[in-house]
Amino acid sequence: MGMMEKMMDRMMGKMSKEEKEGMMSKMMDKFFADMTVEDKQKMMEEMMPKMMEGVNMMEMMPKMMMNMMGGGEGPGGMMPLMMTEMMPLCLVMMLPKMPKENKIEFVLKMVTSLMEQGGAGMSEEEKKGFVSKVTDKVKA
């Protein structure tokens, strides 16, 4: 183990889990801030197949969605980036590979989660508008 590793181990050992997560979050924000949308897209496309090997999407995706939506991070941090860029890419890459019967069940589960969580905190009037926008888009 080199000098750098020893130093990192010592530093990391003194940090709490929260401090480590905070540091990681700051580093990631900085990392992503310097990247263009194309860079992010390219990185996701390269990472996804490796990350998804042997993963059961049926179980993982709804959990991931719920964690990202209600993960207690608030509107800041990685959540918007993850949700808006990674999720659609995941779906585009994974859905075509899924067996038909799993695909239908999965899509229904995802749509239900999206509708329930997406409409959370909306007035009845806003919910109606939200639902009609979504159904119009689906029908199109």
C-alpha positions in Angstrom: 0.0 0.0 0.0 1.5 3.3 -1.1 1.7 6.6 0.8 -1.4 8.0 -0.9 -3.6 5.0 0.0 -2.4 5.2 3.7 -3.3 8.9 3.8 -6.7 8.3 2.2 -7.4 5.4 4.6 -6.5 7.5 7.6 -8.6 10.5 6.4 -11.6 8.3 5.5 -11.4 6.4 8.8 -11.9 9.6 10.7 -14.9 10.7 8.7 -18.5 9.8 9.7 -20.7 8.1 7.1 -22.5 11.4 6.7 -19.3 13.3 6.1 -18.2 10.7 3.5 -21.6 10.9 1.8 -21.5 14.7 1.8 -18.0 14.8 0.4 -19.0 12.3 -2.3 -22.0 14.3 -3.2 -20.0 17.5 -3.5 -17.4 15.7 -5.7 -20.1 14.2 -7.9 -21.9 17.6 -8.2 -18.6 19.2 -9.3 -17.8 16.3 -11.6 -21.2 16.5 -13.3 -21.2 20.3 -13.4 -18.1 20.2 -15.7 -19.7 17.7 -18.0 -21.8 18.5 -21.0 -25.1 16.7 -21.6 -23.4 14.7 -24.4 -20.7 13.6 -22.0 -23.2 12.5 -19.4 -25.2 10.6 -22.1 -22.1 8.9 -23.4 -21.0 8.0 -19.9 -24.4 6.5 -19.0 -24.5 4.5 -22.2 -21.1 3.0 -21.4 -21.9 2.4 -17.8 -25.4 0.9 -18.1 -24.7 -2.5 -19.7 -21.9 -3.1 -17.1 -24.1 -2.0 -14.2 -27.1 -4.0 -15.3 -25.4 -7.4 -15.8 -27.4 -9.9 -13.7 -29.7 -7.3 -12.3 -33.4 -8.0 -11.9 -34.9 -4.8 -13.3 -38.4 -5.8 -12.2 -37.4 -5.6 -8.6 -34.8 -2.9 -8.8 -36.4 -0.1 -10.8 -39.4 0.6 -8.7 -37.2 0.6 -5.6 -34.7 2.9 -7.2 -37.5 5.3 -8.3 -39.0 5.4 -4.8 -35.6 5.9 -3.2 -34.8 8.7 -5.6 -38.2 10.4 -5.3 -38.5 10.0 -1.5 -34.9 9.7 -0.5 -35.0 12.6 1.8 -32.5 14.5 -0.4 -35.0 17.3 -1.3 -34.8 18.9 -4.7 -31.0 19.4 -4.7 -28.2 16.9 -4.9 -28.1 14.0 -7.4 -31.9 13.3 -7.5 -32.9 15.5 -10.4 -29.9 14.4 -12.4 -30.5 10.7 -11.7 -34.2 10.9 -12.4 -34.3 13.0 -15.5 -31.2 11.5 -17.2 -30.6 8.0 -16.0 -34.1 6.6 -15.6 -35.3 7.2 -19.2 -31.9 5.8 -20.4 -32.3 2.7 -18.2 -35.8 2.1 -19.5 -34.7 2.5 -23.2 -31.9 0.0 -22.7 -33.7 -2.6 -20.5 -37.3 -2.7 -21.7 -36.6 -4.2 -25.2 -34.6 -7.1 -23.5 -37.4 -8.0 -21.1 -39.8 -10.9 -21.7 -43.2 -9.6 -22.9 -45.2 -10.7 -19.8 -42.7 -9.1 -17.4 -42.6 -6.0 -19.5 -46.3 -5.4 -19.1 -46.3 -6.0 -15.4 -43.2 -3.8 -15.0 -44.6 -0.9 -17.1 -47.9 -0.9 -15.1 -45.9 -0.9 -11.8 -43.7 2.0 -13.0 -46.6 4.0 -14.3 -48.5 3.6 -11.1 -45.5 4.7 -9.1 -44.9 7.7 -11.3 -48.5 8.8 -11.1 -48.8 8.3 -7.4 -45.5 10.0 -6.6 -45.8 12.6 -9.4 -49.2 13.7 -8.1 -48.1 13.9 -4.5 -48.8 17.3 -3.0 -51.0 18.5 -5.8 -54.4 19.9 -5.4 -57.3 17.9 -7.0 -57.4 20.4 -9.9 -53.6 20.1 -10.5 -53.9 16.3 -10.3 -56.7 16.3 -13.0 -54.5 18.4 -15.3 -51.5 16.1 -14.6 -53.4 12.9 -15.3 -54.9 14.3 -18.5 -51.5 15.4 -19.8 -50.1 12.0 -19.1 -53.1 10.1 -20.7 -53.0 12.4 -23.8 -49.3 11.6 -24.2 -49.9 7.9 -23.8 -52.7 7.8 -26.3 -50.7 9.8 -28.9 
